[in-house]
Every structure is written in structure tokens, then in C-alpha cells.
Amino acid sequence: MIRESAGPFRNSLVDTLSMSHSTRRPTGRASFGRRHLSKEMLLPMTRRAASDISLANHLALAVCRKGQGNAHLISELNRAVYLTYYLQEAGFGNASVDLYRRAEAALDQAAGRAQCDGVWQVSAEVASMLEEILAIHDQQLTAAATRHVIEAKARFARLNRSNHRSPVSEDARPTDRHDDSGFNVSATANRLQ
């Protein structure tokens, strides 16, 4: 218990106690640019999570290679191609953009043929190309920080909601990249050129 006769010590103690409440981190707009990433976001995903994604991708390819695929599996392969491309843009990989363009075109052709004959299949040549992309993606999943994978998935979701058909086509507009505060970095960079 603090006595009244404690004099100046009492005031400094009270001031110290009251200051501890005023040193809280700001909330709302004041903390907008201060996003702290958790340890999980800074590290690569767990081996099990990476293996699960890899297994799903490789199974989709194996089924489509045998001609027993469906629209969903072709779509999942297309998703894997785009996620691999987005992670490469984030600095994880160095394959030619042409590889992604050819894979995209081949999957589009396979889907078009399937609309006519009902067989959801990729040729051996296309399967080989997709295996190369999936191998890159497997490496990316074990090397890239989880936040990069989540950002790639968010970009893919934005692509699906947009009017743009492809991030890799010759006429694709410059990639929209957003920093942690939501600021469109690529739009600003394009204006500076």
C-alpha cells in the first residue's frame, strides 16, 4: 500500500502506471501500415502441407493423362500453372514465360476437345510439360514463405473475379502487385517508366 506521505515517489509511481496504459499499440488507421507477420507466415509451409498440395496436383495430372479427367481436374492443373507463375514472379523460379503460355494453351485445347468428345485428357507431350511445371511448383512450396503462397492464391482469386483471362498471355496487362498496405505497386511503377 502506498502512503500519502510518500511524496514525490507516489506521483512518479502513479505517472508510471498511467503511462503503461498510454503506450499501447495504435489501432485502426494509425496501425494500417504496421502489419506484423507471424512466424508461420515468414517460414515455408510445413512439409505435410506442401506434400498434400503436390500430391493433389500430381494425381490430377495422372488422371488426366489416362483420359479419365474432368473439368475440375483440368481447372486444378490450370490453377497450378498460374500459382507456379505467380510464385516465380515473387522470385521463386526462373522458367521461361513461354513454358507457362504453352501449358495454358494446351490445357485450353484439352478442355475444348473435351467439350466435343467428352474425354478430359492431356497428351504425353502436354503431360511432360506439366510435370516440369509441377516440379517447379513442388520446389516453390518448400522454399517460399507461406505469405508468398497466400499472395499467389490471392492473385489467382483476383484473376478469377476479373475480366482478364490470363496472367501469362502476350496481351496480358502488367501484373497488379500490391504491397502490404494494399497500395498498387505495379501501377505506380508503370507510371514512372
N, C-alpha and C positions, 0 to 999 in steps of 0.2 A: 504494500500500500504506500502511495506517495503522500507525504505530508505537505500541508500548505507552507510550512516553513522551509521547504526545500529550496525556495528562492529561484534563482535563475536556472538551476538544474531542471526544475519542474517544467519550466517553459520550453527549454530546449528538447526535453523528452516528448512533450506534447507536440511540439513542432515536428519532431522526427516521426512520430506516429502518424500525424496527419499527412505528412509528405508521402508516406508509403502508399497512401490511397491515391494520391495525385500522380504517381509515376506509372500508372497502368498504361498498357499499350493503347494507342488510339484505335477507335473503331470507326466503321463507316468510311466515308470518303477520305479521311485522313490516313487510313492504312491501306488505301487501294493499291498503291504501288509496292507495298511491302509483303509480298506473298512468300511465306517461308515454306519450303518444300520438306516433306518428311523424308526420313531415311529411305523408306521404301520407294519413293519417287526418284531418288537420286541414284539408286542402285539398279542393276539389271533385274528383270523379273526372276522369280525362282526357277530352278531347273525344271521342276514339275510343270509349272505353268507354261514355260517355253516348250516343253515336250508335248504337252496336251495340244497346243496350237499347231505344232509341227505335225503331230500325228493326224490331226483332223485335215490339214492341208494335203498331206501325202496320201491319205485314204481317199479323199475326193479325187485326186489325180488318178489313183489306181482304178477306181470305179469307172471314171470317165474314159480311161484308156481301154477298158474292156467293153465299152459301149453300153454300160448299164447305168450311166449317169442320169441326171435330171437337171431341170433349170436351176434348182437351188445349188447343186454342186458346181455347175459352171459359174454361177454367180460367186460362190465362195472362192473359186480359183481366180476369178477376176479381182475380187477383193484382195486376195493375197498378192497379186501382181501390183495393185495400186499401193498397198501398205508397204511393200518392199521398195517401191519407187519413192514414196514419201520418206521412209527411213533413210534411204540413200541421199535424198536431198538434205536430210538433217546431219549428214556426214558419215553414214554407216554403209559403205559400199561404193563401188566405182564402175558398175556395169554401164554399158552403152545405153543411152536412152532408146536407141533403136531396138534393143532387146525387148524392152517393155512395150514399145509400139507394135512389134511383130506379135508378141504374146497377146496383146489386146485384140489385134485384128484377127488372129487365129481363133480366139475364144468367141469373138463376134460371129465368125464364119461357122463355127461349130454350133452355136445357138441358132443361127439362121437355117442351117441344114436340118437341125432337129425339129424346127417348126414345120418343115416339109415332110420329113420321113419318120419323125418320132424317135430317132436314135440319137441319144446325147453322148457323143463320142469325140475324143480328140485323137488325131493321128499319132503315129510313133514319133514323127518329126516334131510335132507340137508338144507331145509329152516330154521329149528330151529338152526342149526349150523351157518348159515349165519346171522341170526338175532342176535346171540351172537356177532359175529364179527362186524356187523354194529352198535350195541350198543356201543362197544368199540370205534369204529371209530367216532361215534357221540360225545362221551366224549372227544376224542382226538382233534376234530375240535374246541371245545370250550375252551380247555386248552392249546394246543400247540401254540407257537408263529407262526405267519404267515410264517416266514422264514423256520421253520421246515416242514410245509406243502409243501412249494415250493421245498425244498430239497428232500422231499419224492417223489414229482411228477417228479423231475429231475432224480432221481434214477430209477423210473419206466420207464421214457423215454429212459434212457441208457440201461435198461434191454431189452426193445423192439428193440433197434438197435443192440444189441449184439447177439452172438451165444448162449448165455445161456438161458435156458428155464425157470428156476425158481430160485427165491432167497431163497426158503424155503425147497427145496428138500434135501434129505440126502447127495447127492453128490454135492450140490451147493458149489462153491468155496467161500472162505471168502469174506465177503461183502466189496466192494470197497467204502471206505468213503473218501471224500475229504474235507480238511479244507477250510477256506475262500479264501486262495490264490491258490487253485487248487491242492495243494500237496496231494498225495495219502497217507493218514494217515494209512489205514489198511495194505497196502503193507509194510510200514516201520515197523509197529507193528509186522507183521508176521515174518519179518526177524530178529527181536530182540528176538524172542522166541526160 
